[in-house]
Amino acid sequence: MDEALAEIRFDHQRYGYWQRVEIRESVDDLCAAVQLGIARPGSGANGGSGMGITANTVIDVLIGDELVTTVRPDDNRRRVDPTSHGINFHARSLGRELVDCQYSKTLSGLKLSEIVKRLCATFKVPVKIEADTPVVPNFSMQCEVPANALINAVRAANLLLYPRPDGGLVLTSPTDAPPVATLQYGMHFQVYEVIDEYKLRFSDYVIKTFDYSSDVAIKGAIKDNGITFFRPMHIVADRHSNGLGGCERRATLERNRRQARAHRIELEVPGWRYQGADEKWHPWSINTQVRVIIPEEDIDGVFLIGERTFRMDDKHGRVTLLQVMDRSAFMGEEKKKSKRGAGVRGKVHKK
């Protein structure tokens, strides 16, 4: 059984043995989120110093001895009473400044990768480029959140931008590498959730924009034949991604992504790590693939991990929540027909 500890390190100090742990990452977010908590007997006030964390402290978060994220604190709460003291620590990785801040920037005729690098450099966020990217004719933000502009442009290019262990970001494609592990219900996990989120889907997708060079309004439209009532989604193609594809293509991508993401599986896997082909233990990571076998649901396929949460508490011990979806949820490809029916939602516990 994997008994790795969650630990934070900063300024030559180490803190482990947390009683409550939650470390979440998603390919749809630019920063990882960390929540840690502990309660101990005694006042523990330390003259009001706490752990010595300030707003500027950069903190390494490790599972075992492997770095999983690098964060700055959002808040650090100490609760003290006559007989005990508790600490609740919340933090996010270095990309949080792209999420929280509003900024103005105009760039023209640059590749998407160069735009990402320049914005990340402004906010001192490390970035790794692992994909060839198209040219964006015009990229402009006026007092806007950088994360929104970047995510729109990246999605239009069928790429992903998500956090790395060093706290920075990686711009890459959805992985097509072989699965890192096989997880079978009843053997490797005892709890799963099959989610059909119908509210993500719409009957009609309409993308609108305006070509100022030719003074012409442009529109692309496509239907989701699985929604038989009128439920439209009209989108104005923003200036961050307008040059990355025609409106028809963008409408198709939007429909296909939403169809794929509306059906997903969440696995509750014991421990925080898996044993790889090298026989070493590795923390579960987003944008990796895993084979999932659930005979009761007629599921046996390879899925991409889109979201991963390490969690620990007194009730459940160490578990990893893996949200897995078909790779087309990230590529905008046509969803393959499944033998499975409409699907259900609910936790299933092995008896």
Secondary structure, 3 states (H helix, E strand, C coil): CCCCCEEEEECCEEECCCCEEEEEEECCCCCCEEEEEEEEECCCCHHHCCCCCCCCCCEEEEECCEEEEEEEEEEEEEEECCCEEEEEEEEEECCHHHHHCCEEEEEEEEEHHHHHHHHHHHCCCCEEECCCCCEEEEEEEEEECHHHHHHHHHHHCCCEEEECCCCCEEEECCCCCCCCCEEEECCCECEEEEEECHHHCCCEEEEEEEECCCCEEEEEEEECCCCCCCCEEEEECCCCCHHHCCHHHHHHHHHHHHHHHCEEEEEEEECCEEECCCCCEEECCCCCEEEEEEHHHCEEEEEEEEEEEEEEECCCEEEEEEEEECCHHHHCCCCCCCCCCCCCCCEEECC
